[in-house]
Amino acid sequence: MNEIQSFYEDDCNESQRLLSQAGQIEFFTTMHYLKMYCKPEMNVLDACAGGGIYSFPLADLGCNVTAGDLMTINVEHIRAVDKENMKLKNIYEGSVLDLSQFSDNTFDVVLNLGSYYHLCSEADREKSLSETLRVLKKGGIYMLAYINRCANYMAHFSELKDNFSFLENYMKNGHIDNSNLFYSTTPEMVEQDLEAHNLQLIHNIATDGPIFIYRDTVNQMSEKDFQSFMGIHMDICDKKSNLGYSEHGLLIARKE
């Protein structure tokens, strides 16, 4: 908890990360799929809302959005923004490990776009899935964001090659020893996790591709070239051959 809090308060502004040109790859891709499944008047839970980067656009689409986050700084930001326009149905501070304030089968769509890759404990990841799925209606849409293990292997290979046992351990466990900040998985493993909950898999998306290779190039693109690049990205982001080396993934499923 303290490590995650320090990361988001001191080291990382999640909203700003997604607003850089390279960060917009993930944002635009995620929004494309959100618009496919989040329709006006639907009740949507954004259970790891961060600063509301997706909550507010979904409210603009006419969804009844409940936004929550574990970090006080994020919740305060959401409340400050919403105070100006009152777009969100509900805002709360809390963990996905305890959604007891919500009844079973409450929401048409549940977004779990942050907790899974911050939980290094298998028991906690299982709890995050079971709790967020509990409040999702039968037939509802579930969206889970994850970080890819192979992408991190490639992205950090040059700095870890002199300590290969460290790299081997990371690939085996999905996280760094003595750190509970990030957990990475594989497309196959995360699909198995959701299938164990009797979810019908719909999409597994490479939301930002091998961003560690082309981040600087994308940030230097003209607007015209960036739009052309995004067209190519959107054409291939759901192809299985691209999944493992995308830094971030988005799995979309339906609760049976």
Backbone as CSV, one residue per row, in Angstrom:
resi,resn,N_x,N_y,N_z,CA_x,CA_y,CA_z,C_x,C_y,C_z
1,MET,0.829,-1.200,0.000,0.000,0.000,0.000,0.864,1.250,0.000
2,ASN,1.863,1.317,0.908,2.728,2.490,0.987,3.532,2.684,-0.288
3,GLU,3.984,1.565,-0.877,4.778,1.648,-2.101,3.937,2.175,-3.257
4,ILE,2.713,1.692,-3.369,1.810,2.161,-4.424,1.470,3.631,-4.215
5,GLN,1.189,3.998,-2.970,0.847,5.385,-2.668,1.994,6.320,-3.014
6,SER,3.205,5.929,-2.670,4.370,6.752,-2.972,4.557,6.910,-4.473
7,PHE,4.328,5.826,-5.214,4.496,5.867,-6.664,3.554,6.882,-7.291
8,TYR,2.287,6.845,-6.917,1.306,7.719,-7.554,1.335,9.142,-7.021
9,GLU,1.777,9.321,-5.796,1.834,10.668,-5.249,3.121,11.396,-5.607
10,ASP,4.226,10.638,-5.700,5.534,11.277,-5.858,6.157,11.090,-7.238
11,ASP,5.883,9.938,-7.868,6.645,9.577,-9.054,5.842,9.561,-10.345
12,CYS,4.533,9.478,-10.261,3.768,9.234,-11.470,2.453,9.984,-11.444
13,ASN,2.171,10.721,-12.525,0.853,11.303,-12.733,0.200,10.513,-13.843
14,GLU,-0.715,9.612,-13.471,-1.287,8.682,-14.435,-2.021,9.396,-15.553
15,SER,-2.763,10.439,-15.245,-3.497,11.159,-16.266,-2.543,11.794,-17.270
16,GLN,-1.464,12.394,-16.771,-0.493,13.015,-17.671,0.216,11.975,-18.533
17,ARG,0.467,10.794,-17.971,1.097,9.730,-18.760,0.254,9.396,-19.985
18,LEU,-1.048,9.357,-19.807,-1.929,8.978,-20.904,-2.198,10.127,-21.862
19,LEU,-1.753,11.336,-21.536,-1.999,12.470,-22.408,-0.795,12.833,-23.265
20,SER,0.369,12.209,-23.035,1.466,12.382,-23.976,1.067,11.710,-25.282
21,GLN,1.711,12.056,-26.375,1.301,11.475,-27.658,1.458,9.957,-27.649
22,ALA,2.552,9.461,-27.064,2.730,8.013,-26.969,1.716,7.409,-26.006
23,GLY,1.424,8.114,-24.914,0.437,7.626,-23.966,-0.961,7.592,-24.543
24,GLN,-1.217,8.437,-25.534,-2.537,8.472,-26.156,-2.842,7.200,-26.941
25,ILE,-1.816,6.434,-27.288,-2.080,5.161,-27.959,-2.953,4.298,-27.066
26,GLU,-2.543,4.134,-25.812,-3.323,3.344,-24.861,-4.690,3.974,-24.606
27,PHE,-4.709,5.306,-24.423,-5.962,5.993,-24.126,-6.965,5.851,-25.268
28,PHE,-6.545,6.160,-26.496,-7.462,6.097,-27.640,-7.937,4.669,-27.892
29,THR,-7.021,3.704,-27.726,-7.392,2.302,-27.950,-8.422,1.854,-26.924
30,THR,-8.165,2.171,-25.650,-9.103,1.796,-24.600,-10.453,2.469,-24.811
31,MET,-10.457,3.763,-25.156,-11.711,4.473,-25.388,-12.474,3.879,-26.563
32,HIS,-11.780,3.441,-27.584,-12.443,2.819,-28.738,-13.281,1.630,-28.292
33,TYR,-12.721,0.809,-27.434,-13.438,-0.384,-26.991,-14.469,-0.054,-25.908
34,LEU,-14.207,0.952,-25.102,-15.215,1.387,-24.143,-16.476,1.861,-24.859
35,LYS,-16.294,2.603,-25.941,-17.450,3.107,-26.699,-18.238,1.980,-27.347
36,MET,-17.573,0.860,-27.616,-18.267,-0.280,-28.213,-19.254,-0.902,-27.241
37,TYR,-18.950,-0.835,-25.937,-19.729,-1.591,-24.959,-20.430,-0.732,-23.908
38,CYS,-20.031,0.495,-23.742,-20.642,1.371,-22.728,-21.627,2.313,-23.414
39,LYS,-22.906,2.062,-23.232,-23.953,2.806,-23.910,-24.680,3.722,-22.925
40,PRO,-25.370,4.769,-23.440,-26.103,5.685,-22.565,-27.047,4.954,-21.618
41,GLU,-27.097,5.453,-20.404,-27.954,4.955,-19.323,-27.422,3.671,-18.673
42,MET,-26.355,3.096,-19.193,-25.767,1.948,-18.522,-25.116,2.383,-17.209
43,ASN,-25.185,1.515,-16.204,-24.504,1.747,-14.937,-23.098,1.172,-15.016
44,VAL,-22.105,2.037,-14.921,-20.703,1.658,-15.109,-19.927,1.908,-13.823
45,LEU,-19.178,0.905,-13.379,-18.263,1.063,-12.246,-16.840,1.148,-12.772
46,ASP,-16.204,2.286,-12.543,-14.781,2.455,-12.833,-14.057,2.257,-11.507
47,ALA,-13.691,1.003,-11.234,-13.260,0.615,-9.890,-11.824,1.014,-9.562
48,CYS,-11.038,1.348,-10.563,-9.665,1.828,-10.355,-9.511,3.071,-11.221
49,ALA,-10.231,4.106,-10.876,-10.448,5.225,-11.793,-9.254,6.152,-11.945
50,GLY,-8.259,6.040,-11.067,-7.161,6.997,-11.133,-7.714,8.402,-10.947
51,GLY,-7.349,9.298,-11.846,-7.861,10.664,-11.801,-9.125,10.864,-12.600
52,GLY,-9.730,9.776,-13.056,-10.987,9.866,-13.811,-10.795,9.994,-15.306
53,ILE,-9.636,9.557,-15.792,-9.305,9.728,-17.204,-10.321,9.056,-18.124
54,TYR,-10.942,7.959,-17.672,-11.991,7.303,-18.448,-13.384,7.585,-17.886
55,SER,-13.480,7.889,-16.612,-14.784,8.126,-15.991,-15.528,9.283,-16.651
56,PHE,-14.838,10.384,-16.864,-15.510,11.569,-17.394,-15.923,11.417,-18.860
57,PRO,-15.088,10.850,-19.736,-15.564,10.609,-21.102,-16.769,9.667,-21.154
58,LEU,-16.802,8.668,-20.261,-17.945,7.762,-20.236,-19.199,8.487,-19.758
59,ALA,-19.054,9.382,-18.795,-20.193,10.193,-18.364,-20.679,11.075,-19.505
60,ASP,-19.746,11.601,-20.305,-20.125,12.411,-21.462,-20.915,11.606,-22.494
61,LEU,-20.688,10.295,-22.519,-21.425,9.424,-23.434,-22.830,9.110,-22.914
62,GLY,-23.125,9.551,-21.696,-24.445,9.317,-21.122,-24.521,8.155,-20.173
63,CYS,-23.376,7.573,-19.800,-23.365,6.471,-18.839,-23.514,7.007,-17.415
64,ASN,-24.114,6.193,-16.563,-24.196,6.511,-15.134,-22.944,5.940,-14.469
65,VAL,-21.949,6.784,-14.248,-20.622,6.327,-13.850,-20.399,6.482,-12.345
66,THR,-20.006,5.385,-11.721,-19.509,5.394,-10.348,-17.997,5.222,-10.420
67,ALA,-17.265,6.175,-9.859,-15.805,6.168,-9.949,-15.194,6.027,-8.571
68,GLY,-14.281,5.068,-8.427,-13.597,4.879,-7.155,-12.126,4.616,-7.350
69,ASP,-11.349,4.893,-6.316,-9.917,4.624,-6.380,-9.381,4.458,-4.959
70,LEU,-8.275,3.736,-4.847,-7.641,3.492,-3.555,-6.897,4.713,-3.046
71,MET,-6.382,5.542,-3.978,-5.522,6.647,-3.611,-6.327,7.911,-3.323
72,THR,-6.124,8.475,-2.145,-6.826,9.703,-1.750,-6.576,10.824,-2.747
73,ILE,-5.334,10.950,-3.214,-4.990,12.033,-4.131,-5.783,11.933,-5.431
74,ASN,-6.038,10.711,-5.888,-6.825,10.527,-7.108,-8.292,10.865,-6.878
75,VAL,-8.832,10.418,-5.757,-10.240,10.683,-5.445,-10.474,12.179,-5.269
76,GLU,-9.552,12.849,-4.622,-9.679,14.295,-4.459,-9.682,14.997,-5.803
77,HIS,-8.858,14.501,-6.732,-8.820,15.100,-8.074,-10.149,14.878,-8.794
78,ILE,-10.685,13.670,-8.732,-11.971,13.383,-9.372,-13.055,14.289,-8.817
79,ARG,-13.109,14.426,-7.508,-14.133,15.265,-6.874,-13.988,16.724,-7.265
80,ALA,-12.744,17.199,-7.373,-12.513,18.596,-7.747,-12.990,18.859,-9.173
81,VAL,-12.702,17.934,-10.074,-13.135,18.096,-11.468,-14.652,17.984,-11.569
82,ASP,-15.218,17.008,-10.854,-16.661,16.773,-10.956,-17.462,17.894,-10.310
83,LYS,-16.864,18.602,-9.382,-17.555,19.705,-8.710,-17.978,20.768,-9.708
84,GLU,-17.247,20.884,-10.808,-17.527,21.909,-11.807,-18.698,21.532,-12.713
85,ASN,-18.919,20.202,-12.893,-19.947,19.816,-13.871,-20.922,18.749,-13.377
86,MET,-20.613,18.110,-12.226,-21.508,17.127,-11.615,-21.932,16.047,-12.612
87,LYS,-20.960,15.438,-13.261,-21.263,14.439,-14.286,-21.347,13.025,-13.738
88,LEU,-20.646,12.747,-12.648,-20.552,11.383,-12.152,-21.683,11.073,-11.169
89,LYS,-22.149,9.845,-11.208,-23.243,9.425,-10.333,-22.767,9.282,-8.896
90,ASN,-21.559,8.767,-8.727,-21.031,8.497,-7.387,-19.517,8.498,-7.440
91,ILE,-18.881,8.986,-6.380,-17.418,8.979,-6.242,-17.097,8.440,-4.859
92,TYR,-16.152,7.526,-4.788,-15.805,6.957,-3.482,-14.309,6.644,-3.426
93,GLU,-13.802,6.566,-2.215,-12.429,6.124,-1.971,-12.469,4.727,-1.387
94,GLY,-11.779,3.779,-2.017,-11.803,2.420,-1.505,-11.079,1.455,-2.415
95,SER,-10.946,0.248,-1.921,-10.179,-0.796,-2.601,-11.103,-1.744,-3.353
96,VAL,-10.612,-2.283,-4.467,-11.370,-3.300,-5.194,-11.449,-4.603,-4.403
97,LEU,-10.643,-4.734,-3.370,-10.694,-5.942,-2.546,-11.894,-5.942,-1.605
98,ASP,-12.558,-4.801,-1.493,-13.744,-4.710,-0.645,-14.734,-3.737,-1.271
99,LEU,-15.681,-4.282,-2.018,-16.736,-3.478,-2.635,-18.070,-3.736,-1.934
100,SER,-18.013,-3.959,-0.628,-19.207,-4.331,0.128,-20.271,-3.238,0.133
101,GLN,-19.891,-2.022,-0.234,-20.894,-0.954,-0.318,-21.854,-1.164,-1.485
102,PHE,-21.504,-2.084,-2.410,-22.346,-2.348,-3.568,-22.957,-3.741,-3.481
103,SER,-24.206,-3.848,-3.873,-24.896,-5.138,-3.888,-24.439,-5.977,-5.073
104,ASP,-24.715,-7.261,-5.001,-24.448,-8.155,-6.132,-25.209,-7.670,-7.362
105,ASN,-24.608,-7.900,-8.541,-25.310,-7.674,-9.822,-25.835,-6.246,-9.958
106,THR,-24.986,-5.267,-9.619,-25.395,-3.859,-9.649,-25.109,-3.182,-10.981
107,PHE,-23.969,-3.517,-11.613,-23.483,-2.723,-12.746,-23.571,-3.484,-14.067
108,ASP,-23.835,-2.709,-15.139,-23.853,-3.277,-16.492,-22.442,-3.498,-17.027
109,VAL,-21.513,-2.627,-16.616,-20.103,-2.705,-17.037,-19.233,-2.438,-15.822
110,VAL,-18.191,-3.230,-15.648,-17.210,-2.990,-14.587,-15.827,-2.874,-15.222
111,LEU,-15.138,-1.793,-14.892,-13.776,-1.557,-15.362,-12.805,-1.823,-14.219
112,ASN,-11.904,-2.758,-14.435,-10.829,-3.038,-13.485,-9.526,-2.716,-14.216
113,LEU,-9.229,-1.424,-14.299,-8.145,-0.966,-15.170,-6.885,-0.573,-14.407
114,GLY,-6.716,-1.090,-13.189,-5.506,-0.729,-12.471,-5.080,-1.694,-11.392
115,SER,-6.034,-2.350,-10.740,-5.647,-3.126,-9.556,-4.859,-4.376,-9.889
116,TYR,-5.224,-5.056,-10.960,-4.654,-6.374,-11.249,-3.135,-6.318,-11.343
117,TYR,-2.589,-5.279,-11.973,-1.136,-5.222,-12.152,-0.418,-4.544,-10.987
118,HIS,-1.155,-4.228,-9.922,-0.513,-3.740,-8.701,-0.580,-4.767,-7.571
119,LEU,-1.116,-5.945,-7.847,-1.295,-6.949,-6.802,-0.372,-8.137,-7.061
120,CYS,0.714,-8.202,-6.325,1.686,-9.280,-6.519,1.262,-10.570,-5.829
121,SER,0.314,-10.488,-4.920,-0.203,-11.669,-4.243,-1.300,-12.314,-5.090
122,GLU,-1.149,-13.603,-5.344,-2.177,-14.314,-6.116,-3.529,-14.251,-5.421
123,ALA,-3.531,-14.342,-4.104,-4.786,-14.282,-3.342,-5.459,-12.924,-3.515
124,ASP,-4.671,-11.858,-3.535,-5.241,-10.523,-3.725,-5.777,-10.345,-5.140
125,ARG,-5.057,-10.864,-6.127,-5.559,-10.764,-7.509,-6.877,-11.513,-7.647
126,GLU,-6.947,-12.687,-7.032,-8.183,-13.462,-7.069,-9.313,-12.696,-6.392
127,LYS,-9.015,-12.048,-5.271,-10.027,-11.266,-4.566,-10.488,-10.080,-5.402
128,SER,-9.555,-9.439,-6.106,-9.929,-8.294,-6.940,-10.861,-8.727,-8.068
129,LEU,-10.618,-9.920,-8.598,-11.494,-10.431,-9.648,-12.868,-10.801,-9.079
130,SER,-12.876,-11.537,-7.988,-14.149,-12.021,-7.446,-15.030,-10.868,-6.966
131,GLU,-14.433,-9.845,-6.357,-15.221,-8.720,-5.869,-15.780,-7.878,-7.014
132,THR,-14.954,-7.568,-8.008,-15.445,-6.747,-9.114,-16.455,-7.512,-9.966
133,LEU,-16.299,-8.823,-10.052,-17.262,-9.622,-10.808,-18.556,-9.829,-10.025
134,ARG,-18.465,-9.824,-8.723,-19.673,-9.982,-7.902,-20.683,-8.880,-8.169
135,VAL,-20.192,-7.655,-8.345,-21.098,-6.513,-8.522,-21.511,-6.312,-9.976
136,LEU,-21.007,-7.150,-10.878,-21.363,-7.077,-12.302,-22.594,-7.937,-12.572
137,LYS,-23.538,-7.378,-13.325,-24.750,-8.115,-13.668,-24.436,-9.304,-14.569
138,LYS,-25.257,-10.319,-14.519,-25.158,-11.424,-15.451,-25.368,-10.895,-16.864
139,GLY,-24.468,-11.267,-17.767,-24.501,-10.736,-19.125,-23.757,-9.433,-19.279
140,GLY,-23.237,-8.885,-18.151,-22.522,-7.614,-18.191,-21.113,-7.746,-18.739
141,ILE,-20.527,-6.606,-19.054,-19.196,-6.543,-19.661,-18.141,-6.224,-18.610
142,TYR,-17.052,-6.981,-18.656,-15.931,-6.815,-17.722,-14.687,-6.464,-18.512
143,MET,-13.969,-5.437,-18.071,-12.739,-5.018,-18.738,-11.598,-4.980,-17.734
144,LEU,-10.526,-5.679,-18.050,-9.383,-5.815,-17.147,-8.105,-5.404,-17.866
145,ALA,-7.372,-4.461,-17.284,-6.075,-4.050,-17.820,-4.969,-4.846,-17.155
146,TYR,-3.936,-5.165,-17.926,-2.808,-5.907,-17.369,-1.507,-5.467,-18.038
147,ILE,-0.387,-5.808,-17.401,0.947,-5.522,-17.921,1.563,-6.833,-18.390
148,ASN,2.207,-6.786,-19.540,2.775,-7.988,-20.136,4.204,-8.257,-19.675
149,ARG,4.428,-9.476,-19.244,5.726,-9.906,-18.736,6.794,-9.884,-19.831
150,CYS,6.458,-10.385,-21.003,7.452,-10.456,-22.083,7.857,-9.070,-22.566
151,ALA,6.908,-8.134,-22.556,7.237,-6.768,-22.951,8.255,-6.166,-22.005
152,ASN,8.083,-6.391,-20.702,9.043,-5.872,-19.730,10.393,-6.563,-19.840
153,TYR,10.365,-7.838,-20.165,11.606,-8.582,-20.397,12.422,-7.917,-21.502
154,MET,11.749,-7.562,-22.596,12.438,-6.926,-23.714,12.809,-5.481,-23.391
155,ALA,11.893,-4.762,-22.752,12.125,-3.340,-22.485,13.320,-3.114,-21.566
156,HIS,13.522,-4.021,-20.615,14.576,-3.820,-19.609,15.742,-4.797,-19.770
157,PHE,15.788,-5.494,-20.885,16.807,-6.524,-21.050,18.217,-5.960,-20.955
158,SER,18.458,-4.818,-21.592,19.817,-4.280,-21.629,20.321,-3.903,-20.246
159,GLU,19.429,-3.450,-19.370,19.869,-3.048,-18.038,19.934,-4.211,-17.061
160,LEU,19.340,-5.342,-17.433,19.323,-6.489,-16.528,20.250,-7.617,-16.972
161,LYS,20.823,-7.504,-18.153,21.590,-8.622,-18.706,22.811,-8.984,-17.875
162,ASP,23.311,-8.049,-17.079,24.466,-8.346,-16.242,24.085,-9.038,-14.930
163,ASN,22.796,-9.201,-14.706,22.303,-9.905,-13.525,21.197,-10.838,-14.001
164,PHE,21.610,-11.889,-14.695,20.636,-12.720,-15.392,19.723,-13.483,-14.433
165,SER,20.218,-13.825,-13.246,19.363,-14.511,-12.290,18.197,-13.620,-11.866
166,PHE,18.453,-12.319,-11.797,17.395,-11.361,-11.500,16.329,-11.405,-12.583
167,LEU,16.778,-11.450,-13.837,15.859,-11.497,-14.973,15.086,-12.808,-14.992
168,GLU,15.758,-13.898,-14.705,15.088,-15.207,-14.672,14.009,-15.232,-13.597
169,ASN,14.314,-14.670,-12.447,13.353,-14.657,-11.349,12.131,-13.814,-11.706
170,TYR,12.394,-12.679,-12.372,11.283,-11.823,-12.785,10.365,-12.549,-13.768
171,MET,10.950,-13.249,-14.722,10.148,-13.947,-15.711,9.361,-15.094,-15.091
172,LYS,9.890,-15.652,-14.029,9.184,-16.745,-13.353,8.041,-16.233,-12.489
173,ASN,8.270,-15.121,-11.768,7.308,-14.668,-10.766,6.464,-13.470,-11.196
174,GLY,6.928,-12.715,-12.189,6.151,-11.579,-12.672,6.327,-10.301,-11.880
175,HIS,7.233,-10.311,-10.919,7.487,-9.087,-10.164,8.896,-9.138,-9.584
176,ILE,9.359,-7.998,-9.127,10.696,-7.870,-8.560,10.657,-8.264,-7.083
177,ASP,11.655,-9.003,-6.641,11.752,-9.363,-5.227,11.756,-8.102,-4.362
178,ASN,11.107,-8.195,-3.217,11.060,-7.112,-2.231,10.341,-5.868,-2.751
179,SER,9.497,-6.062,-3.753,8.675,-4.961,-4.253,7.280,-5.489,-4.560
180,ASN,6.273,-4.752,-4.138,4.887,-5.109,-4.418,4.221,-4.067,-5.304
181,LEU,5.030,-3.387,-6.113,4.494,-2.280,-6.908,3.824,-2.752,-8.188
182,PHE,4.479,-3.636,-8.932,3.933,-4.070,-10.220,3.983,-5.585,-10.352
183,TYR,2.917,-6.113,-10.916,2.858,-7.530,-11.276,2.580,-7.614,-12.774
184,SER,3.356,-8.435,-13.472,3.138,-8.630,-14.902,2.741,-10.074,-15.170
185,THR,2.008,-10.261,-16.241,1.485,-11.577,-16.574,1.681,-11.826,-18.071
186,THR,0.980,-12.799,-18.609,0.999,-13.058,-20.044,-0.439,-13.093,-20.536
187,PRO,-0.675,-12.888,-21.831,-2.054,-12.969,-22.344,-2.712,-14.301,-22.024
188,GLU,-1.943,-15.378,-22.097,-2.508,-16.698,-21.824,-2.908,-16.837,-20.354
189,MET,-2.052,-16.360,-19.459,-2.316,-16.494,-18.029,-3.528,-15.678,-17.606
190,VAL,-3.641,-14.455,-18.108,-4.769,-13.620,-17.696,-6.070,-14.158,-18.270
191,GLU,-6.028,-14.735,-19.464,-7.220,-15.371,-20.019,-7.645,-16.555,-19.152
192,GLN,-6.688,-17.325,-18.692,-7.005,-18.454,-17.823,-7.639,-17.986,-16.513
193,ASP,-7.144,-16.858,-15.965,-7.705,-16.324,-14.728,-9.185,-15.985,-14.897
194,LEU,-9.535,-15.385,-16.042,-10.922,-14.994,-16.243,-11.796,-16.179,-16.635
195,GLU,-11.238,-17.103,-17.385,-12.010,-18.292,-17.737,-12.360,-19.108,-16.494
196,ALA,-11.499,-19.047,-15.485,-11.777,-19.753,-14.227,-12.997,-19.184,-13.519
197,HIS,-13.363,-17.951,-13.881,-14.557,-17.318,-13.313,-15.758,-17.422,-14.265
198,ASN,-15.663,-18.323,-15.222,-16.755,-18.582,-16.163,-17.140,-17.346,-16.974
199,LEU,-16.131,-16.591,-17.357,-16.357,-15.447,-18.228,-16.178,-15.854,-19.684
200,GLN,-16.969,-15.274,-20.543,-16.830,-15.502,-21.978,-15.891,-14.444,-22.552
201,LEU,-14.727,-14.845,-23.015,-13.749,-13.901,-23.535,-14.214,-13.339,-24.880
202,ILE,-14.110,-12.016,-25.022,-14.522,-11.350,-26.252,-13.321,-10.793,-27.006
203,HIS,-12.474,-10.023,-26.318,-11.288,-9.417,-26.930,-10.105,-9.521,-25.971
204,ASN,-8.921,-9.648,-26.540,-7.678,-9.433,-25.816,-6.865,-8.478,-26.672
205,ILE,-6.642,-7.256,-26.163,-6.171,-6.145,-26.969,-4.763,-5.717,-26.558
206,ALA,-3.912,-5.473,-27.543,-2.603,-4.869,-27.309,-2.797,-3.354,-27.296
207,THR,-3.024,-2.783,-26.129,-3.483,-1.395,-26.083,-2.424,-0.369,-26.498
208,ASP,-1.152,-0.635,-26.243,-0.148,0.331,-26.684,0.989,-0.299,-27.481
209,GLY,0.913,-1.591,-27.762,1.945,-2.235,-28.569,3.307,-2.185,-27.899
210,PRO,4.366,-2.443,-28.658,5.723,-2.399,-28.081,6.190,-0.959,-27.900
211,ILE,5.536,-0.255,-26.998,5.780,1.171,-26.807,7.221,1.451,-26.412
212,PHE,7.860,0.482,-25.760,9.252,0.664,-25.331,10.192,0.787,-26.529
213,ILE,9.763,0.364,-27.708,10.577,0.479,-28.916,10.369,1.830,-29.595
214,TYR,9.112,2.291,-29.679,8.839,3.471,-30.509,8.294,4.675,-29.756
215,ARG,8.434,4.697,-28.424,7.892,5.824,-27.648,8.446,7.163,-28.139
216,ASP,9.760,7.298,-28.241,10.359,8.577,-28.634,9.960,8.964,-30.051
217,THR,9.916,7.985,-30.943,9.533,8.262,-32.328,8.099,8.768,-32.404
218,VAL,7.202,8.113,-31.667,5.791,8.523,-31.674,5.637,9.929,-31.110
219,ASN,6.352,10.236,-30.048,6.235,11.560,-29.436,6.732,12.669,-30.360
220,GLN,7.559,12.320,-31.329,8.087,13.315,-32.261,7.293,13.400,-33.561
221,MET,6.277,12.574,-33.713,5.480,12.561,-34.947,4.647,13.833,-35.085
222,SER,4.432,14.235,-36.332,3.450,15.278,-36.597,2.062,14.727,-36.309
223,GLU,1.094,15.588,-36.172,-0.275,15.131,-35.900,-0.790,14.241,-37.029
224,LYS,-0.453,14.597,-38.262,-0.899,13.800,-39.408,-0.300,12.397,-39.361
225,ASP,1.004,12.320,-39.106,1.659,11.013,-39.050,1.151,10.191,-37.869
226,PHE,0.874,10.871,-36.754,0.358,10.157,-35.588,-1.008,9.548,-35.890
227,GLN,-1.856,10.277,-36.574,-3.169,9.741,-36.942,-3.023,8.544,-37.878
228,SER,-2.077,8.606,-38.803,-1.831,7.468,-39.693,-1.317,6.272,-38.899
229,PHE,-0.423,6.556,-37.970,0.093,5.498,-37.104,-1.030,4.852,-36.309
230,MET,-1.926,5.669,-35.743,-3.030,5.135,-34.958,-3.945,4.268,-35.811
231,GLY,-4.111,4.625,-37.078,-4.921,3.795,-37.963,-4.333,2.401,-38.113
232,ILE,-3.013,2.342,-38.288,-2.344,1.042,-38.387,-2.471,0.284,-37.070
233,HIS,-2.216,0.990,-35.966,-2.297,0.348,-34.651,-3.675,-0.254,-34.413
234,MET,-4.725,0.485,-34.706,-6.075,-0.002,-34.457,-6.403,-1.209,-35.337
235,ASP,-5.801,-1.283,-36.502,-6.035,-2.427,-37.387,-5.413,-3.716,-36.860
236,ILE,-4.349,-3.591,-36.073,-3.614,-4.789,-35.675,-3.633,-5.059,-34.167
237,CYS,-4.232,-4.155,-33.378,-4.105,-4.283,-31.923,-4.836,-5.496,-31.365
238,ASP,-5.762,-6.075,-32.112,-6.468,-7.258,-31.613,-5.930,-8.553,-32.204
239,LYS,-4.804,-8.478,-32.908,-4.191,-9.675,-33.472,-3.329,-10.367,-32.413
240,LYS,-3.480,-11.672,-32.295,-2.769,-12.416,-31.257,-1.253,-12.258,-31.360
241,SER,-0.751,-12.101,-32.570,0.700,-11.992,-32.746,1.277,-10.745,-32.088
242,ASN,0.442,-9.768,-31.732,0.932,-8.520,-31.135,0.782,-8.469,-29.620
243,LEU,0.117,-9.443,-29.021,-0.264,-9.312,-27.622,0.916,-9.344,-26.651
244,GLY,1.787,-10.328,-26.778,2.799,-10.551,-25.758,3.789,-9.428,-25.585
245,TYR,4.028,-8.651,-26.657,5.028,-7.597,-26.571,4.414,-6.209,-26.507
246,SER,3.127,-6.146,-26.230,2.492,-4.873,-25.905,2.685,-4.621,-24.412
247,GLU,3.138,-3.444,-24.047,3.399,-3.184,-22.636,2.126,-3.336,-21.803
248,HIS,1.006,-2.827,-22.322,-0.275,-2.951,-21.643,-1.244,-3.752,-22.494
249,GLY,-2.080,-4.531,-21.819,-3.121,-5.283,-22.480,-4.477,-4.983,-21.883
250,LEU,-5.532,-5.234,-22.648,-6.903,-5.027,-22.188,-7.718,-6.249,-22.561
251,LEU,-8.230,-6.927,-21.557,-9.045,-8.094,-21.794,-10.508,-7.741,-21.552
252,ILE,-11.367,-8.095,-22.495,-12.789,-7.783,-22.412,-13.561,-9.089,-22.430
253,ALA,-14.484,-9.235,-21.482,-15.224,-10.488,-21.354,-16.654,-10.211,-20.928
254,ARG,-17.508,-11.218,-21.076,-18.897,-11.121,-20.660,-19.176,-12.127,-19.536
255,LYS,-19.892,-11.659,-18.513,-20.233,-12.524,-17.398,-21.400,-13.428,-17.788
256,GLU,-21.185,-14.731,-17.673,-22.214,-15.677,-18.069,-23.157,-15.984,-16.906
